[in-house]
């Protein structure tokens, strides 16, 4: 059976640890990480792929600098937003 994959989620999951490593002021517990991930994915357009060919085309498309800037910007906004109002003490 084929698997439907949101390539945007994979891109955000890849970028999140890189950006978190640069911020010591952000909680890195599982709840906060998932809140940041959800924040970003709710603000970025999904990009679903099914085939290997679609995966390759999407990877090439995502190599454009604007996609990287969009993802980085939204993830940083999520880190700031969630960091200010975590769901725990």
N, C-alpha and C positions, 0 to 999 in steps of 0.2 A: 504494500500500500504506500502511496506517495505521502510525503509529509509537507504540510503547508507551514512555511516559515516566514515570520515577519523580520525581514532583513534589518529594519530600523531598530528593532529590539536588540539584535546581535551587535549592531554598531554602538548603541548606547551602553550595553553591557561591557563592551570592550573599552570604551572611553571613560566610563565611571571610575574604575580603579586608578587610572592615570591621573585624573583630576583630583580624586580624594587623596592621593599620595602627596599632593602639593598643599593640602589644607589640614592643619592639625586641630583647627577649631571646630571641625564637623564630626559629629558622632558617627561611628562606623558600625553600630549594631545592626542586626538583620532588619529590624523594623524601619530604621532610618534609611538604610540602603534601598529597601523596597519602596519606601515612600518617595525617595528621590527618583528611582527608576520609573515609578508610576507617574510622577509629576512630569518627567521629560516625555514619556511615551504618549501621554494625553495631550501634549502640545506639538508633537511632531507628526507628520503624515505617515501612516503605515506604508510599508513597501513589502508586499507579500510575494514570495517566489515559491515555485513548486519544483521546477526542473533544475538540473545542473546548469543548463544553458541560461535560464533565467537568473540563477545565482551569479554566474560569471558576468552577465550583462549588468546586473545591479551593482556588483563589486566595482566594475569599471565606472559606472555612473557615480558611485559614491566616492571615487577617487578625486572628484572635483572638489576644489577647496571650499566652495560654498556649502556643501553638505557637512563638511567637517566643522565649519564655523557655526552653522545652524545647530548642530548637535552639541558642540562645546558650549555655546551660549545658553541653550535651554538647560543643560545639565548643571551649569554654574548657577543659573537662576533657581533651579530646584534645590541645590545644596544650600543656597542662602535662605530660601523660603523655609525648607524643612528644618534647617539648623536653628532658625529663630523660634520655631514652635514644634518641638519634638512631641511625640505622643507619650513620652515617658519622663521620669524625673531625672 
